[in-house]
Amino acid sequence: MSFNDRSRVEAYILNVEQALEKMELRSSEAKVKELVSLVKDYVEDAKYYLGKDDVFTALACIAYAEGLLDSLIRLGLVKASWKPLSELLSRPKVVVAGTFELLHPGHIELFKYAWEKGRVYVIIARDVNAERDKGRKIIVPEEQRLKVVSAIRYVYKAILGDMRDYLKPLEEIKPDIVVLGPDQKVNEKRLEEKLKERGVNARVLRMKSKVDCPLCSTSKIIEKIVEYRCGTSSS
């Protein structure tokens, strides 16, 4: 299959994912929930096979998923809607960048926010750069952070950043949108200007709302681990 065929399968997968994301159940019957669960399984299978470059099997899996969900919609058992394929095929490239050392709900919401705007590329900070910025040793090494972030459903592709030039990966990806987290200390206008100097015409958006949870911060997670460790050691 050609690159265009692969892009179409990716668009089909995304269409079912987005329909599931906003779907409303209109029946509490166990059988309906089982079928929705089966749709999700077929979507995951499609993504797995596409990741292995088995486009034919991926297409078969997502076709089953789409058919099952469409039947549930037509029977009035769930409420969901489809987007035009043309819109999904022309999705903008969206970049998110960060360390993503200890993943928490705030990170997931950031990826989801970016995913709603387009196809998400994540740039993972290199250990040496993250240690310089944070002023401490990084607990989770870059290759492991890359592997974990790559497995997140909202992420199309994750890559390691450049050792010396943090804008270089953006030059290569050529995103349409760059999404910043609520706490990222980056000036949106200045970043847009720097990207234009490199020939990258991207809008820089910031996710405004923070996720409210007790451990939605890497530093808080580390503090809690130290607290438990010290408590265990002294007992």
Secondary structure, DSSP 4 states (H G I P E B T S, - for coil): --HHHHHHHHHHHHHHHHHHHT-EE----HHHHHHHHHHHHHHHHHHHHHHTT-HHHHHHHHHHHHHHHHHHHHTTSEE-----HHHHHTPPEEEEEE---S--HHHHHHHHHHHTTSEEEEEEPPHHHHHHHHTS--SS-HHHHHHHHHTSTT-SEEEE--SS-TTHHHHHH--SEEEE-TT----HHHHHHHHHHTT---EEEE--PPP--TT-SHHHHHHHHHHHHHHHHH-
